[in-house]
Amino acid sequence: MKKFLCLVFFYFSISIASALETKIIYNIENEIITNIDIKNEFKYLLALNNRLKELDKERVFIIARESVIREKIKKIEISKTFTDLNIDKSYTDSLLKKIYTSLNHKSLEEFDLYLKSYDLNIEEVIKKLTIDALWNELIIEKYRSKIEIDEEKLKHIIMANTKKETEEYNLSEILYEVKNKDAIEPKYQEIKESIIKIGFENSASIYSLSDTSKIGGDLGWIEEKSLNQKILDTVLKLSIGEISKPIILPNGILLLKINEIKKIKNKINLEQELKKMINYEQNRQLNQYSKIYFNKIKKNIGFDG
């Protein structure tokens, strides 16, 4: 309780003061986290997900704090591998475009103006994207050999879906963990109540362990043939706006929400479709390893904040 009150105090300090004194909140292996870092992350998360404005500011502040901690731990680890914390400009541009188009901005200049309304700038966003990109590269290097893809099975799935029309789903997710099987249903009920009170997007920001939590759990459009069978079987039973029951996966418990459904003409190009499915399956497995590795290094650091 005392720790929570301190955090609330820091939040109100950063909210009220215009000229703010910098205070160190955490020191993780000489990577400091200040009240200014948390304030800036607070603004960044609001810029990415406007629905967070619906939450009380204390809760968003705690979400921001946890987000900064994750970023700092990732930075510590990638710094042990990469001496140059930069990525190719063309890749940076593609990542930026993905963000600003998801926020319905037509250009980088328009996005820059939008960020300024939150007292942010493009350079700050690039730093965050760079850390995430290098972290993903690290995970790929460490776990590439462990990725298992059954291409023949994927080809069979593609050829079995040679309908004239297929469906594409706009999905959102909440990925969470529980300590044991008995905790699955109580945790699901807790999240379900949260969704009823504050909406799916805000609940994703609070509960989800996925990187999509920063954007309200938004997965975007995914073709049905790109989904693995267990997830597809669940999605096919859902209507627009409906939320799935818990889906038990190797990397956690998944809740899915269907935002929109559209039919698309199904022109089968085996090579292209196989590539899509391989990428999806690789990303799914890498996300699992990413979570495992992050928890391992956090434990090794000995940080329990």
Long-range contacts (C-beta under 8 A, 24 or more apart in sequence): 7-61, 7-62, 7-65, 8-58, 8-61, 10-35, 10-38, 10-61, 11-57, 11-58, 11-61, 14-38, 14-39, 14-42, 15-57, 25-65, 26-69, 26-72, 26-303, 26-305, 28-69, 28-72, 28-73, 28-76, 28-301, 28-303, 28-305, 29-76, 29-301, 31-72, 31-75, 31-76, 33-65, 33-68, 33-69, 33-72, 37-68, 38-64, 38-65, 38-68, 39-64, 40-120, 40-124, 41-65, 41-67, 41-68, 41-71, 43-118, 43-119, 43-120, 44-118, 44-120, 44-124, 44-125, 44-128, 45-205, 45-214, 46-118, 47-114, 47-115, 47-118, 47-120, 48-99, 48-103, 48-214, 48-215, 49-201, 49-205, 49-214, 49-215, 49-216, 51-199, 51-201, 51-202, 51-205, 51-216, 52-202, 52-205, 54-198, 54-199, 54-202, 55-198, 55-202, 55-205, 55-206, 59-206, 60-205, 63-205, 63-206, 67-214, 69-303, 69-305, 70-294, 71-128, 71-131, 73-294, 73-297, 73-298, 73-301, 73-303, 74-131, 74-132, 74-135, 74-294, 75-131, 76-297, 76-301, 77-135, 77-138, 77-297, 78-131, 78-134, 78-135, 78-138, 81-138, 81-141, 82-134, 82-137, 82-138, 85-130, 85-131, 85-134, 86-130, 87-129, 87-130, 87-133, 87-134, 91-133, 92-126, 92-129, 92-130, 95-129, 95-133, 96-122, 96-125, 96-126, 96-129, 99-125, 99-129, 102-215, 102-218, 102-220, 132-211, 135-290, 136-286, 136-290, 139-286, 139-289, 139-290, 139-293, 140-286, 142-289, 142-293, 143-285, 143-286, 143-289, 143-293, 146-285, 146-289, 147-282, 147-285, 147-286, 148-285, 149-278, 149-281, 149-282, 151-274, 151-278, 154-274, 154-277, 154-278, 154-281, 155-270, 155-274, 157-225, 157-229, 157-277, 158-225, 158-268, 158-270, 158-273, 158-274, 158-277, 159-268, 159-270, 161-224, 161-225, 161-266, 162-266, 162-268, 163-266, 164-265, 164-266, 165-263, 165-264, 165-265, 165-266, 166-223, 166-224, 166-225, 166-263, 166-264, 166-266, 167-223, 167-224, 167-261, 167-262, 167-263, 167-264, 168-221, 168-222, 168-223, 168-224, 168-261, 168-262, 168-263, 168-264, 169-221, 169-222, 169-223, 169-224, 169-227, 169-235, 169-258, 169-260, 169-261, 170-219, 170-220, 170-221, 170-222, 170-258, 170-259, 170-260, 170-261, 170-262, 171-219, 171-220, 171-222, 171-235, 171-256, 171-257, 171-258, 171-259, 172-200, 172-201, 172-204, 172-212, 172-216, 172-217, 172-218, 172-219, 172-256, 172-257, 172-259, 173-204, 173-208, 173-210, 173-212, 173-217, 173-219, 173-254, 173-255, 173-256, 173-257, 174-200, 174-203, 174-204, 174-207, 174-208, 174-210, 174-217, 174-254, 174-255, 175-208, 175-209, 175-210, 175-251, 175-252, 175-253, 175-254, 175-255, 176-207, 176-208, 176-209, 176-252, 176-253, 176-255, 177-209, 177-252, 177-253, 178-253, 184-246, 184-248, 184-253, 185-246, 187-253, 188-245, 188-246, 188-253, 188-255, 191-255, 192-243, 195-243, 200-243, 200-257, 209-252, 209-291, 210-287, 217-257, 221-262, 222-280, 223-264, 223-276, 225-273, 225-276, 225-277, 226-276, 226-277, 226-280, 227-280, 228-280, 228-281, 228-284, 231-256, 249-288, 250-288, 251-284, 251-287, 251-288, 251-291, 251-292, 252-291
